[in-house]
Amino acid sequence: MDDKDRNIIITNLDELVNNTSYCALRTACIEQHMLSKTMASRIESTAQDERTRRKKLFEKITKRGPTAFETLLSICQQKFPIAYSILKPSSNAHLMHSTHNPQRVPSLSCNMVPKAYSHPSPDDDDVDDVDDCKQILQVYTEKLPKLFTVKHSTGPMEAHPEVQAYPMKSRKRGVAFIVNVINFYNEAHSKRNGANIDGRNLISLFQQLGFVVFYYEDITKNNLKKLLKQLKKSQYLSCDCFAFYILSHGEREEGIDSVFLHDSQIRVEDILAEFTTINCPRLIHKPKLFFISMCRGEQPDYGLLVNTERDGMVDLKKPQPSNIATYCDMLVCYATVPGFAAHRDTKTGSWFVESMCEVWSEHAHNTDVEMLMKLVGKRAANYRTKHEAMQTSSTEQRGFHKQLYLNPGYYENATEL
């Protein structure tokens, strides 16, 4: 490998690491005789986490023979299109992200509508910006059979006397944006069997809660960004509440959670950042719920058998500030805790989703969301695999200082349009 090609890898090492999978890259390198199994074993014995292994693998490739760079290009072109575009900027690889293989039939999504038949709203002034997959922002309107029935509220629930409640009384009750990744490009990760059940359950749940639902399967990182851009510019977010739900494989490295999309991965924090007060002013002062159903490590959980101070004083005589925090009104709910795996039944779906649908349909009419998630965690904690592994859900709030009652079926003005 000449110095020019070696420098491309070293200079872009972090980006290459972020957009590849160690197992898939390792296997391809061995098949292409660029790496021996002994070399791979040495990498794995000296690096415990996947990110470090990927980094060491790229460093090893820079020390291989004169055709190593061309071999790496060929592997990335087939398996990691974003990495390929990094290694060969003139490749136009970014045009491949949505379809990759022109013979590939897109996975089922009622939101994948041919452009000629779509009817974008006046807000969608960038429809021409939609990529080859023809993904557009479109409401999921199919009514699914009810496997469970959400109980209705007889009136708005009252919050604690010292804690306000978010307004949840209008016909524009909420928007639920659901991403369900079942298959992965070039089988870089295992198929998520049973995840289609999760998708249908969540669609039914949020429809019964009065939310407008957007549902996408197997979308790429590029598609997701474009869809969120359309959503944030649309009038759909003139609603009481917003929910973002993503289901996929995931990983946690160096304290950072990432979730895998069809073609690459995205950091959970990057998803949350899309909806800060700066990046999404339409949702200022509105509750934003995020549900991350993925593994945050590989370790199975077998369980166990048997006043602060800060520098600077607060002046109570000063008027209350009028500015607003970047992250606020956010509740982030994970299927599991850092370092541990999340479980999914191939016949009934993910433990987290199944528990949530059961609990919310039974108790959302008179229970606030944070308490609902406690009940979800309690129910999911009763599940066990055949090897007795369990799961612990995790919820964090970021400026979520009010109570959120969903009030399903109750509207302040019954004739409100």
Helices and strands as residue ranges (DSSP letters): H 3-11, H 13-18, H 22-31, H 37-46, H 50-61, H 68-79, H 81-87, G 89-91, G 93-96, G 115-117, G 127-129, E 174-180, G 185-187, H 195-208, E 211-217, H 221-233, G 235-237, E 241-247, E 250-253, E 256-260, E 265-267, H 268-273, G 281-283, E 288-293, E 330-334, E 344-345, E 349-350, H 351-363, H 369-380, E 394-398
